[in-house]
Amino acid sequence: MGFPDLRARLIDTTFVRFGEPATWNGIAAPVTIRFGTAGEDQKFSDSSFISQATTIRVRASEVSAPAEGDEVIVQSGPNAGTYRVIGEPTLDTKRVWPCDVKKIA
């Protein structure tokens, strides 16, 4: 078993252990997502500050092409609610989509 296989197994284990089930934009089967935050550098006039954005991470094996406007529903737990993807997600080298989201309900 090579490094890519080990890395894929580690990522899958992380999603199983720390992930939450969710419904993604009408995909029939539930997907596993992980929540996180990302700092965004914001500028206003001559000032700048860092704001926190909510990020959802989902594996490419579960959602092949997330897009701006997709809705994600988490039924239970501390993150329960409906979220909308804002901005265009970019697939990372681990085959995971980090998606900035905004809670809408």
Contact map, one row per residue, 1 for C-alpha under 8 A:
111011000000000000000000000000000000000000000000000000000000000000000000000000000000000000000000000000000
111111000000000000000000000000000000000000000000000000000000000000000000000000000000000000000000000000000
111111100000000000000000000000000000000000000000000000000000000000000000000000000000000000000000000000000
011111110000000000000000000000000000000000000000000000000000000000000000000000000000000000000000000000000
111111111000000000000000000000000000000000000000000000000000000000000000000000000000000000000000000000000
111111111100000000000000000000000000000000000000000000000000000000000000000000000000000000000000000000000
001111111110000000000000000000000000000000000000000000000000000000000000000000000000000000000100000000000
000111111111000000000000000000000000000000000000000000000000000000000000000000000000000000000100000000000
000011111111100000000000000000000000000000000000000000000000000000000000000000000000000000000000000000000
000001111111110000000000000000000000000000000000000000000000000000000000000000000000000000000000000000000
000000111111111000000000000000000000000000000000000000000000000000000000000000000000000000000100000000000
000000011111111100000000000000000000000000000000000000000000000000000000000000000000000000000000000000000
000000001111111110000000000000000000000000000000000000000000000000000000000000000000000000000000000000000
000000000111111111100000000000000000000000000000000000000000000000000000000000000000000000000000000000000
000000000011111111110000000000011100000000000000000000000000000000000000000000000000000000000000000000000
000000000001111111100000000000010000000000000000000000000000000000000000000000000000000000000000000000000
000000000000111111100000000000000000000000000000000000000000000000000000000000000000000000000000000000000
000000000000011111110000000000000100000000000000000000000000000000000000000000000000000000000000000000000
000000000000011111111000000000011110000000000000000000000000000000000000000000000000000000000000000000000
000000000000001001111100000000011100000000000000000000000000000000000000010000000000000000000000000000000
000000000000000000111110000001111000000000000000000000000000000000000000011000000000000000000000000000000
000000000000000000011111000001111000000000000000000000000000000000000001111000000000000000000000000000000
000000000000000000001111111111100000000000000000000000000000000000000001110000000000000000000000000000000
000000000000000000000111111001100000000000000000000000000000001000000111100000000000000000000000000000000
000000000000000000000011111000000000000000000000000000000000000000000111000000000000000000000000000000000
000000000000000000000011111100000000000000000000000000000000000000000000000000000000000000000000000000000
000000000000000000000011111111000000000000000000000000000000000000000000000000000000000000000000000000000
000000000000000000000010011111000000000000000000000000000000000000000000000000000000000000000000000000000
000000000000000000000010001111100000000000000000000000000000000000000000000000000000000000000000000000000
000000000000000000001111001111110000000000000000000000000000000000000000000000000000000000000000000000000
000000000000000000001111000011111000000000000000000000000100011000000000000000000000000000000000000000000
000000000000001100111100000001111100000000000000000000000110010000000000000000000000000000000000000000000
000000000000001000111100000000111110000000000000000000011110000000000000000000000000000000000000000000000
000000000000001001110000000000011111000000000000000000011100000000000000000000000000000000000000000000000
000000000000000000100000000000001111100000000000000001111000000000000000000000000000000000000000000000000
000000000000000000000000000000000111110000000000000001111000000000000000000000000000000000000000000000000
000000000000000000000000000000000011111000000000000111100000000000000000000000000000000000000000000000000
000000000000000000000000000000000001111100000000000111100000000000000000000000000000000000000000000000000
000000000000000000000000000000000000111110000000011110000000000000000000000000000000000000000000000000000
000000000000000000000000000000000000011111000000011110000000000000000000000000000000000000000000000000000
000000000000000000000000000000000000001111100001111000000000000000000000000000000000000000000000000000000
000000000000000000000000000000000000000111110001111000000000000000000000000000000000000000000000000000000
000000000000000000000000000000000000000011111111100000000000000000000000000000000000000000000000000000000
000000000000000000000000000000000000000001111111000000000000000000000000000000000000000000000000000000000
000000000000000000000000000000000000000000111111000000000000000000000000000000000000000000000000000000000
000000000000000000000000000000000000000000111111000000000000000000000000000000000000000000000000000000000
000000000000000000000000000000000000000000111111100000000000000000000000000000000000000000000000000000000
000000000000000000000000000000000000000011111111110000000000000000000000000000000000000000000000000000000
000000000000000000000000000000000000000011100011111000000000000000000000000000000000000000000000000000000
000000000000000000000000000000000000001111000001111100000000000000000000000000000000000000000000000000000
000000000000000000000000000000000000001111000000111110000000000000000000000000000000000000000000000000000
000000000000000000000000000000000000111100000000011111000000000000000000000000000000000000000000000000000
000000000000000000000000000000000000111100000000001111100000000000000000000000000000000000000000000110000
000000000000000000000000000000000011110000000000000111110000000000000000000000000000000000000000000111000
000000000000000000000000000000000011110000000000000011111000000000000000000000000000000000000000011110000
000000000000000000000000000000001111000000000000000001111100000000000000000000000000000000000000011110000
000000000000000000000000000000001111000000000000000000111110000000000000000000000000000000000001111000000
000000000000000000000000000000111100000000000000000000011111011000000000000000000000000000000001111000000
000000000000000000000000000000011000000000000000000000001111111000000000000000000000000000000011100000000
000000000000000000000000000000000000000000000000000000000111111110000000000000000000000000100011100000000
000000000000000000000000000000000000000000000000000000000011111100000000000000000000000000000010000000000
000000000000000000000000000000110000000000000000000000000111111100000000000000000000000000000000000000000
000000000000000000000001000000100000000000000000000000000111111111000000000000000000000000000000000000000
000000000000000000000000000000000000000000000000000000000001111111000000000000000000000000000000000000000
000000000000000000000000000000000000000000000000000000000001001111100000000000000000000000000000000000000
000000000000000000000000000000000000000000000000000000000000001111110100000000000000000010000000100000000
000000000000000000000000000000000000000000000000000000000000000011111100000000000000101110000000000000000
000000000000000000000000000000000000000000000000000000000000000001111100000000000001111110000000000000000
000000000000000000000000000000000000000000000000000000000000000000111110000000000001110000000000000000000
000000000000000000000001100000000000000000000000000000000000000001111111000000000001100000000000000000000
000000000000000000000001100000000000000000000000000000000000000000001111100000000111100000000000000000000
000000000000000000000111100000000000000000000000000000000000000000000111110000000111100000000000000000000
000000000000000000000111000000000000000000000000000000000000000000000011111000011110000000000000000000000
000000000000000000011110000000000000000000000000000000000000000000000001111110111100000000000000000000000
000000000000000000001100000000000000000000000000000000000000000000000000111110011000000000000000000000000
000000000000000000000000000000000000000000000000000000000000000000000000011111111000000000000000000000000
000000000000000000000000000000000000000000000000000000000000000000000000011111110000000000000000000000000
000000000000000000000000000000000000000000000000000000000000000000000000000111110000000000000000000000000
000000000000000000000000000000000000000000000000000000000000000000000000010111111000000000000000000000000
000000000000000000000000000000000000000000000000000000000000000000000000111111111100000000000000000000000
000000000000000000000000000000000000000000000000000000000000000000000000111100111110000000000000000000111
000000000000000000000000000000000000000000000000000000000000000000000011110000011111000000000000000000111
000000000000000000000000000000000000000000000000000000000000000000000011100000001111100000000000000011111
000000000000000000000000000000000000000000000000000000000000000000011111000000000111110000000000000011110
000000000000000000000000000000000000000000000000000000000000000000111111000000000011111100000000001111000
000000000000000000000000000000000000000000000000000000000000000000011000000000000001111100000000001111000
000000000000000000000000000000000000000000000000000000000000000000110000000000000000111110000000001100000
000000000000000000000000000000000000000000000000000000000000000000110000000000000000111111000000001000000
000000000000000000000000000000000000000000000000000000000000000001110000000000000000001111100000111100000
000000000000000000000000000000000000000000000000000000000000000000000000000000000000000111110000111000000
000000000000000000000000000000000000000000000000000000000001000000000000000000000000000011111111110000000
000000000000000000000000000000000000000000000000000000000000000000000000000000000000000001111111110000000
000000000000000000000000000000000000000000000000000000000000000000000000000000000000000000111111000000000
000000110010000000000000000000000000000000000000000000000000000000000000000000000000000000111111000000000
000000000000000000000000000000000000000000000000000000000011100000000000000000000000000000111111100000000
000000000000000000000000000000000000000000000000000000001111000000000000000000000000000000111111110000000
000000000000000000000000000000000000000000000000000000001111000001000000000000000000000011110011111000000
000000000000000000000000000000000000000000000000000000111100000000000000000000000000000011110001111100000
000000000000000000000000000000000000000000000000000000111100000000000000000000000000111111000000111110000
000000000000000000000000000000000000000000000000000011110000000000000000000000000000111010000000011111000
000000000000000000000000000000000000000000000000000011110000000000000000000000000011110000000000001111100
000000000000000000000000000000000000000000000000000001000000000000000000000000000011110000000000000111110
000000000000000000000000000000000000000000000000000000000000000000000000000000001111000000000000000011111
000000000000000000000000000000000000000000000000000000000000000000000000000000001111000000000000000001111
000000000000000000000000000000000000000000000000000000000000000000000000000000001110000000000000000000111
